[in-house]
């Protein structure tokens, strides 16, 4: 079986790994010129840790752990008012996304055809294959096409319809970048919540990682407008907000996007399917997007390897993961709804306890393919 995957972030290379392991051929098309650096820190827990171990990259990822620890929650003057336990935002293992994507690329580059600086322009299905037209390359045919191209998925738009049909905006935007660790943070981050916006700073290697989260309904798509939106949102926010906003223009790994969830009645149609954020984004507020991508890739490839048709494989893939995805969506919505409340130690302790519970959604039972 010859499978085209759109997107070289997390879900795409993870799917390519498992397809190749099960004897199928994978081609990844990525519109960027190379695997993209930057992005948020990502964390893993529960079943996702087992999948990383089975892929043989868990030990390598542990070498790049952020070791961010707990976070001191401070008021506008920098006085600590609570401690946010690390397991809430860092799970069992936290790494920078740029390290994860590089490791996944290195894992798959010798067994997967990567086509950079191109994207899918059109898809036409027939009974036996999918005819794919590219923006730059020559047309090709594949047995299946999988959209692993994120919240703004081109495959979803071409096959299922406009993004607006499936998007539940959460009313927030987020931005992330690295800057100098001028507060000399070590194994402990700092977080300030001002009403419905937050600013966070975590140590990582020789830098500090900054995360802004603030209300936004019309999310700009160019960097100049994004920086201006951040400046406007944090004009009257205390603590280190003004200093961190001032560091924005010189950052080289700036990342900005909307906070939205993707809800679809089906993750496949014909010979086309979606995996990860393209099909069921739970938003970064859930803290489970990367795990969803990894587990989705594992299950989708596994079902394609054991079922006698792609229709059955797609149906089982969805059946296996629907409840898990629904729980993660609920988690993201609960996190969004908690904004506007004064942060308290009782709230953070309750969240940490829920994350550590034996019946946590992170401990999802999956088949051994």
Secondary structure, DSSP 8 states (H G I E B T S, - for coil): -EEEEE--SSHHHHHHHHHHHTT-EEEEEESSSSS-----EEEE-THHHHHHHHHT-HHHHHTTB-----EEEE-TTS-EEEEE-HHHHH-SEEEEHHHHHHHHHHHHTTTSEEEES--EEEEEE-SS-EEEEESSS--EEESEEEE---TT-HHHHHHT--GGGTEEEEEEEEEEEEE--TT---S-EEEEEETTEEEEEEEETTEEEEEEEEE-SS--SSHHHHHHHHHHHTTT--TTHHHHHHTGGG-SS-EEEEEEEE--S-SEETTEEE-THHHH---GGGS-HHHHHHHHHHHHHHHHHHSSSHHHHHHHHHHHHHHHHHHHHHHHHHHHHHTTS---HHHHHHHHHHHH-TT-TTS------
